[in-house]
Amino acid sequence: MLYRFLLWALLLLLVARSVLRLLRGFREGAGTRPPRQRGSPDKGELMVRDPVCGTFVVPSRAVTARDKGGTHFFCSEKCRQAYLP
């Protein structure tokens, strides 16, 4: 009798969790803003252009190099090496 009660309780818990996840998914899908993707810049964050390949990069996540002309931002170490003399 106790096993039967525990099995029903476990089943009820799993069903409740599934329903809550389903409702959370509906709520997120019905929102006006798309979910934020990993690695995407924050809204309003200024992006700069890589001087070698022209790719736009977020300064906080870019590879940098400093010279007398200032700080330059690159999309990768390969572009930075191509830029440096």
CORSULUR-V987358 format. One record per backbone hydrogen bond with DSSP energy under -0.5 kcal/mol. CO is the residue of the C=O (numbers start at 1). NH is the residue of the N-H. Records with the same first field share a line. If there is no record, write none. Layout:
BEGIN
CO: NH / NH
END
This chain:
BEGIN
1: 5
2: 6
3: 7
4: 8
5: 9
6: 10
7: 11
8: 12
9: 13
10: 14
11: 15
12: 16
13: 17
14: 18
15: 19
16: 20
17: 21
18: 22
19: 23
20: 24
21: 25
22: 26
23: 27
24: 28
25: 29
26: 30
28: 31
37: 40
42: 45
46: 59
48: 57
50: 54
55: 50
57: 48 / 59
58: 61 / 62
59: 62
63: 74
65: 72
67: 70
70: 67
72: 65
73: 51
74: 63
76: 80
77: 81
78: 82
79: 83
80: 84
END
